[in-house]
């Protein structure tokens, strides 16, 4: 049973990492915090952040490092009461390692009878001035909801990213002119493996116990993985309790009337890839000799696996799901990809169990050429 909430209380969470040379990200951080400052309903924004140390060459010329600039920006907006930042972590921490840090810190202060809603932001996106107000309105109208999912998602589409000096007002102007991609999720969830794929977890606010439950049910390997965001969003939208999907007030499926766009996700539409890693080298074999190809397969397997695995323990998939929906979607069908897929399941704590029809062409193990 979900804990009761007398009146909705909303807290924003920011997980941020700054690479040593990424000065542009600090500029976009300032842009974000200006949009948070401009909220019609001010809510606290709690931050966990990390930054890499500057290389000696940058320090030698006297230029302020990325870490120093980020600390200065957080300090400036802390004085304004916009943000509350935890001490910097040195080196690199993943996004959900930061969220885990925030969850552990907040858990010491959250009372069972006064649990807040939490919602999320990246460090280089922009909030509509009414973003917090809209979530609070939805929570007030639907106090039984444990997950509040905004059905509207806005991004540049095929247009380039906005400049660091852009404002929420510019987003409103360009969105009204039809320059951005606006996606509406269905009011009811669609079926299928990627039925929850449209949008980002930044479109969702959740009750504290739902947020806390995600970290209680997942291991460190999942939390540190680059696809943890996909897993998190799937977890939220498959939550067994009450989920309320809503549009901002004034917006309908047929059109809009000056409705807030909520959250501008400043990423153009493009294929998502990550660079190859030392981890990929262990999969090199006669069937998979190309490390670049292995890297692509690894990313695909992790992405699909994070969607496919149940969000409630035990974390198991059937051998039929493994063969059809995991290995079966790959262009490379060989023993190397099967072993690689099994290893990715092991790493993410997902067990492959029996149960498929042994007369099925997808029965486990799938036939491999040469066996």
GUSETI-735914 format. One record per residue (C-alpha): x, z negated, y negated. Coordinates in nm, 2 decimals. Each point is the difference from the previous one (the first is absolute). Example, Ala and Ser with C-alpha at 12.3 -4.5 7.8 and 13.67 -1.06 7.14 Angstrom:
@X: 1.23, Z: -0.78, Y: 0.45
@X: 0.14, Z: 0.07, Y: -0.34
//
This chain:
@X: 0.00, Z: 0.00, Y: 0.00
@X: 0.14, Z: 0.09, Y: -0.34
@X: 0.07, Z: -0.28, Y: -0.25
@X: -0.26, Z: -0.02, Y: -0.28
@X: 0.09, Z: 0.10, Y: -0.35
@X: -0.19, Z: -0.17, Y: -0.28
@X: 0.11, Z: 0.25, Y: -0.26
@X: 0.25, Z: 0.29, Y: 0.06
@X: 0.36, Z: -0.06, Y: -0.10
@X: 0.23, Z: 0.30, Y: 0.00
@X: 0.38, Z: 0.00, Y: 0.02
@X: 0.22, Z: 0.31, Y: -0.02
@X: 0.31, Z: 0.04, Y: 0.22
@X: 0.30, Z: 0.22, Y: -0.07
@X: 0.28, Z: 0.07, Y: 0.25
@X: 0.29, Z: 0.18, Y: -0.17
@X: 0.34, Z: 0.13, Y: 0.09
@X: 0.25, Z: 0.16, Y: -0.24
@X: 0.28, Z: 0.22, Y: 0.13
@X: 0.33, Z: -0.04, Y: -0.19
@X: -0.03, Z: 0.33, Y: -0.19
@X: -0.38, Z: 0.02, Y: -0.04
@X: -0.03, Z: -0.07, Y: -0.38
@X: -0.31, Z: 0.22, Y: 0.00
@X: -0.18, Z: -0.25, Y: 0.22
@X: 0.06, Z: -0.28, Y: -0.25
@X: -0.15, Z: 0.22, Y: -0.28
@X: -0.31, Z: 0.05, Y: 0.22
@X: -0.01, Z: -0.37, Y: 0.07
@X: -0.05, Z: -0.06, Y: -0.37
@X: -0.27, Z: 0.27, Y: 0.00
@X: -0.18, Z: -0.19, Y: 0.28
@X: 0.02, Z: -0.33, Y: -0.17
@X: -0.14, Z: 0.13, Y: -0.32
@X: -0.30, Z: 0.12, Y: 0.19
@X: -0.04, Z: -0.34, Y: 0.16
@X: 0.03, Z: -0.16, Y: -0.34
@X: -0.29, Z: 0.22, Y: -0.12
@X: -0.25, Z: -0.12, Y: 0.26
@X: -0.35, Z: -0.09, Y: -0.13
@X: 0.01, Z: -0.29, Y: 0.25
@X: 0.35, Z: -0.15, Y: 0.01
@X: 0.11, Z: -0.11, Y: 0.35
@X: 0.33, Z: -0.15, Y: 0.11
@X: 0.25, Z: 0.25, Y: 0.14
@X: 0.26, Z: -0.16, Y: 0.24
@X: 0.32, Z: 0.18, Y: 0.08
@X: 0.26, Z: 0.00, Y: 0.27
@X: 0.29, Z: 0.24, Y: -0.07
@X: 0.34, Z: 0.10, Y: 0.11
@X: 0.28, Z: 0.21, Y: -0.15
@X: 0.33, Z: 0.14, Y: 0.11
@X: 0.31, Z: -0.09, Y: -0.18
@X: 0.14, Z: 0.25, Y: -0.24
@X: 0.31, Z: 0.20, Y: 0.10
@X: 0.32, Z: -0.09, Y: -0.17
@X: 0.00, Z: 0.33, Y: -0.20
@X: -0.33, Z: -0.09, Y: -0.18
@X: 0.13, Z: -0.35, Y: -0.08
@X: 0.33, Z: 0.14, Y: -0.13
@X: -0.17, Z: 0.20, Y: -0.27
@X: -0.20, Z: -0.29, Y: -0.12
@X: -0.34, Z: 0.14, Y: 0.09
@X: -0.27, Z: -0.25, Y: 0.09
@X: -0.07, Z: 0.02, Y: 0.37
@X: -0.33, Z: 0.08, Y: 0.15
@X: -0.03, Z: -0.36, Y: 0.13
@X: 0.07, Z: -0.14, Y: -0.35
@X: -0.25, Z: 0.24, Y: -0.16
@X: -0.27, Z: -0.08, Y: 0.25
@X: 0.06, Z: -0.38, Y: -0.05
@X: -0.03, Z: 0.05, Y: -0.37
@X: -0.33, Z: 0.19, Y: 0.03
@X: -0.15, Z: -0.27, Y: 0.23
@X: 0.12, Z: -0.27, Y: -0.25
@X: -0.16, Z: 0.18, Y: -0.29
@X: -0.34, Z: 0.02, Y: 0.17
@X: 0.03, Z: -0.35, Y: 0.14
@X: 0.02, Z: -0.12, Y: -0.36
@X: -0.32, Z: 0.19, Y: -0.07
@X: -0.17, Z: -0.17, Y: 0.30
@X: -0.05, Z: 0.34, Y: 0.18
@X: 0.22, Z: -0.06, Y: 0.30
@X: 0.15, Z: -0.28, Y: 0.20
@X: 0.32, Z: 0.12, Y: 0.18
@X: 0.18, Z: -0.18, Y: 0.28
@X: 0.38, Z: 0.00, Y: -0.01
@X: 0.17, Z: 0.33, Y: 0.08
@X: 0.11, Z: 0.06, Y: 0.36
@X: 0.34, Z: 0.18, Y: 0.02
@X: 0.03, Z: 0.31, Y: 0.21
@X: -0.29, Z: 0.19, Y: 0.15
@X: -0.33, Z: -0.15, Y: 0.12
@X: -0.29, Z: 0.20, Y: 0.12
@X: -0.34, Z: 0.00, Y: -0.18
@X: -0.17, Z: -0.21, Y: 0.27
@X: 0.29, Z: -0.24, Y: 0.03
@X: -0.07, Z: -0.07, Y: -0.37
@X: -0.37, Z: -0.04, Y: 0.07
@X: 0.09, Z: -0.24, Y: 0.29
@X: 0.21, Z: -0.20, Y: -0.25
@X: -0.29, Z: -0.02, Y: -0.24
@X: -0.24, Z: -0.09, Y: 0.28
@X: 0.22, Z: -0.29, Y: 0.11
@X: 0.04, Z: -0.13, Y: -0.35
@X: -0.37, Z: 0.03, Y: -0.09
@X: -0.10, Z: -0.17, Y: 0.33
@X: 0.13, Z: -0.33, Y: -0.13
@X: -0.24, Z: 0.01, Y: -0.29
@X: -0.32, Z: 0.17, Y: 0.13
@X: -0.27, Z: -0.25, Y: 0.08
@X: -0.24, Z: 0.07, Y: 0.29
@X: -0.31, Z: -0.04, Y: -0.22
@X: 0.14, Z: 0.21, Y: -0.29
@X: 0.15, Z: 0.31, Y: 0.15
@X: 0.07, Z: 0.29, Y: -0.23
@X: -0.03, Z: 0.37, Y: 0.04
@X: 0.33, Z: 0.19, Y: -0.02
@X: 0.06, Z: 0.36, Y: -0.10
@X: 0.31, Z: 0.20, Y: -0.02
@X: 0.21, Z: 0.23, Y: -0.22
@X: 0.32, Z: 0.20, Y: 0.02
@X: 0.26, Z: -0.04, Y: -0.28
@X: -0.03, Z: 0.36, Y: -0.13
@X: -0.38, Z: 0.07, Y: -0.01
@X: -0.26, Z: -0.07, Y: -0.28
@X: -0.32, Z: -0.21, Y: -0.01
@X: -0.32, Z: 0.10, Y: -0.17
@X: -0.08, Z: -0.28, Y: -0.26
@X: -0.32, Z: -0.09, Y: 0.20
@X: 0.17, Z: -0.01, Y: 0.35
@X: 0.00, Z: -0.38, Y: 0.04
@X: -0.35, Z: -0.02, Y: -0.16
@X: -0.14, Z: 0.25, Y: 0.25
@X: 0.13, Z: -0.19, Y: 0.30
@X: -0.14, Z: -0.33, Y: -0.14
@X: -0.34, Z: 0.17, Y: -0.05
@X: 0.00, Z: 0.13, Y: 0.35
@X: 0.10, Z: -0.34, Y: 0.14
@X: -0.28, Z: -0.17, Y: -0.21
@X: -0.26, Z: 0.25, Y: 0.13
@X: 0.12, Z: -0.03, Y: 0.36
@X: 0.13, Z: -0.36, Y: 0.05
@X: -0.02, Z: 0.05, Y: 0.38
@X: 0.26, Z: 0.28, Y: -0.01
@X: 0.35, Z: -0.08, Y: 0.13
@X: 0.14, Z: 0.35, Y: -0.07
@X: -0.09, Z: 0.19, Y: -0.32
@X: 0.10, Z: 0.36, Y: 0.03
@X: -0.02, Z: 0.22, Y: -0.31
@X: -0.11, Z: 0.35, Y: 0.12
@X: 0.16, Z: 0.18, Y: -0.29
@X: 0.37, Z: 0.11, Y: 0.02
@X: 0.17, Z: 0.18, Y: -0.28
@X: 0.35, Z: 0.16, Y: 0.01
@X: 0.19, Z: 0.30, Y: -0.17
@X: -0.09, Z: 0.23, Y: 0.29
@X: 0.23, Z: 0.30, Y: -0.03
@X: 0.09, Z: -0.09, Y: -0.36
@X: 0.33, Z: -0.18, Y: -0.07
@X: 0.03, Z: -0.38, Y: -0.05
@X: -0.09, Z: -0.14, Y: -0.34
@X: 0.29, Z: -0.08, Y: -0.24
@X: 0.11, Z: -0.36, Y: -0.02
@X: -0.15, Z: -0.04, Y: -0.35
@X: -0.35, Z: 0.10, Y: 0.12
@X: -0.29, Z: -0.24, Y: -0.06
@X: -0.33, Z: -0.07, Y: 0.16
@X: -0.17, Z: 0.18, Y: -0.29
@X: 0.19, Z: 0.31, Y: 0.08
@X: -0.11, Z: -0.02, Y: 0.37
@X: -0.36, Z: -0.03, Y: -0.12
@X: 0.04, Z: 0.30, Y: -0.23
@X: 0.16, Z: 0.22, Y: 0.27
@X: -0.24, Z: -0.12, Y: 0.27
@X: -0.30, Z: 0.09, Y: -0.22
@X: 0.16, Z: 0.35, Y: -0.05
@X: 0.01, Z: 0.05, Y: 0.38
@X: 0.38, Z: 0.00, Y: 0.02
@X: 0.03, Z: -0.25, Y: 0.29
@X: -0.11, Z: -0.02, Y: 0.36
@X: -0.30, Z: -0.23, Y: 0.05
@X: -0.09, Z: -0.09, Y: 0.36
@X: -0.31, Z: -0.19, Y: 0.11
@X: 0.00, Z: -0.18, Y: 0.33
@X: -0.32, Z: 0.01, Y: 0.20
@X: -0.24, Z: -0.29, Y: -0.04
@X: 0.01, Z: -0.06, Y: 0.37
@X: 0.33, Z: 0.02, Y: 0.19
@X: 0.06, Z: 0.32, Y: 0.19
@X: 0.09, Z: 0.01, Y: 0.37
@X: 0.33, Z: 0.11, Y: 0.15
@X: 0.36, Z: -0.10, Y: -0.01
@X: 0.05, Z: 0.07, Y: -0.37
@X: -0.35, Z: -0.10, Y: -0.10
@X: 0.14, Z: -0.24, Y: -0.26
@X: 0.28, Z: 0.22, Y: -0.13
@X: -0.13, Z: 0.10, Y: -0.35
@X: 0.13, Z: -0.21, Y: -0.28
@X: 0.25, Z: -0.29, Y: -0.01
@X: -0.01, Z: -0.38, Y: 0.05
@X: 0.03, Z: -0.03, Y: -0.37
@X: -0.37, Z: 0.10, Y: -0.01
@X: -0.10, Z: -0.32, Y: 0.19
@X: -0.05, Z: -0.37, Y: -0.09
@X: -0.02, Z: -0.25, Y: 0.28
@X: -0.09, Z: -0.37, Y: 0.06
@X: 0.31, Z: -0.22, Y: 0.03
@X: -0.06, Z: -0.08, Y: 0.37
@X: -0.01, Z: 0.38, Y: 0.08
@X: 0.34, Z: 0.05, Y: -0.18
@X: 0.15, Z: -0.30, Y: 0.18
@X: -0.13, Z: 0.12, Y: 0.33
@X: 0.19, Z: 0.32, Y: -0.02
@X: 0.34, Z: -0.18, Y: -0.01
@X: -0.11, Z: -0.25, Y: 0.27
@X: -0.08, Z: 0.29, Y: 0.24
@X: 0.30, Z: 0.23, Y: -0.05
@X: 0.37, Z: -0.05, Y: 0.08
@X: 0.30, Z: 0.04, Y: -0.23
@X: 0.07, Z: 0.36, Y: 0.13
@X: -0.35, Z: 0.11, Y: -0.13
@X: 0.04, Z: -0.19, Y: -0.33
@X: 0.34, Z: 0.17, Y: -0.06
@X: -0.11, Z: 0.35, Y: 0.10
@X: -0.04, Z: 0.27, Y: -0.26
@X: -0.35, Z: 0.07, Y: 0.14
@X: -0.12, Z: -0.36, Y: -0.04
@X: -0.23, Z: 0.12, Y: -0.28
@X: -0.18, Z: 0.23, Y: 0.24
@X: -0.04, Z: -0.28, Y: 0.25
@X: -0.12, Z: -0.24, Y: -0.27
@X: -0.27, Z: 0.24, Y: -0.13
@X: -0.12, Z: 0.07, Y: 0.35
@X: -0.01, Z: -0.38, Y: 0.07
@X: -0.21, Z: -0.05, Y: -0.31
@X: -0.25, Z: 0.28, Y: 0.06
@X: -0.05, Z: -0.10, Y: 0.36
@X: -0.05, Z: -0.37, Y: -0.09
@X: -0.28, Z: -0.14, Y: 0.22
@X: -0.16, Z: -0.18, Y: -0.28
@X: -0.19, Z: 0.13, Y: -0.30
@X: 0.14, Z: 0.30, Y: -0.18
@X: -0.16, Z: 0.13, Y: -0.32
@X: 0.09, Z: 0.35, Y: -0.11
@X: -0.08, Z: 0.07, Y: -0.36
@X: 0.03, Z: 0.24, Y: -0.29
@X: 0.08, Z: -0.12, Y: -0.35
@X: -0.31, Z: -0.07, Y: -0.21
@X: -0.13, Z: 0.32, Y: -0.15
@X: 0.15, Z: 0.22, Y: 0.27
@X: -0.21, Z: 0.18, Y: 0.26
@X: 0.07, Z: 0.25, Y: 0.28
@X: -0.16, Z: 0.26, Y: -0.22
@X: 0.19, Z: -0.06, Y: -0.32
@X: 0.13, Z: -0.26, Y: -0.25
@X: -0.09, Z: -0.14, Y: -0.33
@X: 0.32, Z: -0.15, Y: -0.16
@X: 0.06, Z: -0.20, Y: 0.32
@X: 0.34, Z: -0.17, Y: 0.03
@X: 0.25, Z: 0.18, Y: 0.23
@X: 0.13, Z: -0.34, Y: 0.11
@X: 0.36, Z: 0.08, Y: 0.12
@X: 0.22, Z: 0.30, Y: -0.07
@X: 0.22, Z: 0.06, Y: 0.30
@X: 0.29, Z: 0.19, Y: -0.16
@X: 0.11, Z: 0.20, Y: 0.30
@X: -0.04, Z: 0.38, Y: 0.02
@X: -0.14, Z: 0.14, Y: 0.33
@X: 0.30, Z: 0.08, Y: 0.22
@X: 0.12, Z: -0.06, Y: 0.35
@X: 0.13, Z: -0.35, Y: 0.06
@X: 0.34, Z: -0.03, Y: 0.16
@X: 0.28, Z: -0.26, Y: 0.03
@X: 0.36, Z: 0.08, Y: 0.06
@X: 0.16, Z: -0.02, Y: 0.34
@X: 0.15, Z: -0.33, Y: 0.10
@X: 0.25, Z: -0.14, Y: 0.25
@X: -0.31, Z: -0.11, Y: 0.20
@X: -0.07, Z: 0.37, Y: 0.07
@X: 0.34, Z: 0.05, Y: 0.17
@X: -0.10, Z: -0.19, Y: 0.31
@X: -0.27, Z: 0.26, Y: 0.08
@X: 0.25, Z: 0.29, Y: 0.01
@X: -0.01, Z: 0.15, Y: 0.35
@X: -0.02, Z: 0.35, Y: 0.17
@X: -0.37, Z: 0.02, Y: -0.08
@X: 0.05, Z: -0.11, Y: -0.37
@X: 0.35, Z: 0.10, Y: -0.12
@X: -0.09, Z: 0.04, Y: -0.37
@X: 0.00, Z: -0.33, Y: -0.21
@X: -0.20, Z: 0.16, Y: -0.28
@X: -0.27, Z: 0.09, Y: 0.25
@X: 0.02, Z: -0.35, Y: 0.15
@X: -0.05, Z: -0.15, Y: -0.34
@X: -0.32, Z: 0.20, Y: -0.06
@X: -0.13, Z: -0.09, Y: 0.34
@X: 0.07, Z: -0.37, Y: -0.06
@X: -0.19, Z: 0.01, Y: -0.33
@X: -0.30, Z: 0.17, Y: 0.17
@X: -0.01, Z: -0.24, Y: 0.29
@X: 0.02, Z: -0.31, Y: -0.22
@X: -0.27, Z: 0.14, Y: -0.24
@X: -0.24, Z: 0.08, Y: 0.28
@X: 0.08, Z: -0.32, Y: 0.20
@X: -0.08, Z: -0.21, Y: -0.31
@X: -0.34, Z: 0.16, Y: -0.01
@X: -0.06, Z: 0.01, Y: 0.37
@X: 0.08, Z: -0.36, Y: 0.11
@X: -0.29, Z: -0.25, Y: -0.02
@X: -0.01, Z: -0.24, Y: -0.29
@X: -0.10, Z: -0.29, Y: 0.23
@X: 0.23, Z: -0.13, Y: 0.28
@X: 0.09, Z: 0.09, Y: 0.26
@X: 0.18, Z: 0.29, Y: -0.16
@X: -0.06, Z: 0.25, Y: 0.28
@X: -0.07, Z: 0.37, Y: 0.03
@X: -0.10, Z: 0.18, Y: 0.32
@X: 0.23, Z: 0.24, Y: 0.18
@X: -0.26, Z: 0.27, Y: -0.08
@X: 0.02, Z: -0.08, Y: -0.38
@X: 0.38, Z: 0.00, Y: 0.03
@X: 0.01, Z: 0.34, Y: 0.17
@X: -0.28, Z: 0.17, Y: -0.21
@X: 0.02, Z: -0.16, Y: -0.35
@X: 0.37, Z: -0.10, Y: -0.02
@X: 0.22, Z: 0.23, Y: 0.20
@X: -0.27, Z: 0.26, Y: 0.02
@X: 0.01, Z: 0.08, Y: -0.37
@X: 0.37, Z: 0.08, Y: 0.00
@X: 0.14, Z: 0.35, Y: 0.01
@X: 0.28, Z: -0.11, Y: 0.23
@X: -0.15, Z: -0.09, Y: 0.34
@X: 0.28, Z: -0.12, Y: 0.23
@X: 0.14, Z: -0.31, Y: 0.17
@X: 0.21, Z: -0.09, Y: -0.31
@X: -0.31, Z: -0.02, Y: -0.23
@X: -0.19, Z: -0.21, Y: 0.27
@X: 0.29, Z: -0.25, Y: 0.02
@X: 0.03, Z: -0.01, Y: -0.38
@X: -0.38, Z: -0.06, Y: -0.04
@X: 0.02, Z: -0.29, Y: 0.25
@X: 0.29, Z: -0.15, Y: -0.19
@X: -0.19, Z: 0.02, Y: -0.33
@X: -0.29, Z: -0.18, Y: 0.17
@X: 0.24, Z: -0.27, Y: 0.12
@X: 0.15, Z: -0.04, Y: -0.34
@X: -0.34, Z: -0.04, Y: -0.17
@X: -0.13, Z: -0.24, Y: 0.27
@X: -0.25, Z: 0.24, Y: 0.14
@X: -0.05, Z: 0.01, Y: 0.38
@X: -0.10, Z: 0.31, Y: 0.19
@X: -0.24, Z: -0.09, Y: 0.28
@X: -0.16, Z: 0.19, Y: 0.29
@X: -0.35, Z: 0.11, Y: 0.03
@X: -0.01, Z: 0.38, Y: -0.03
@X: -0.16, Z: 0.22, Y: 0.25
@X: 0.27, Z: 0.09, Y: 0.25
@X: -0.16, Z: 0.34, Y: 0.05
@X: 0.03, Z: 0.07, Y: -0.38
@X: 0.27, Z: 0.25, Y: -0.12
@X: 0.09, Z: -0.28, Y: -0.24
@X: 0.06, Z: -0.26, Y: 0.27
@X: 0.31, Z: -0.22, Y: -0.05
@X: 0.27, Z: 0.09, Y: 0.04
@X: -0.06, Z: 0.35, Y: -0.14
@X: 0.17, Z: 0.28, Y: 0.19
@X: 0.35, Z: 0.08, Y: -0.14
@X: 0.17, Z: 0.34, Y: 0.06
@X: 0.27, Z: -0.02, Y: 0.26
@X: -0.13, Z: -0.32, Y: 0.17
//
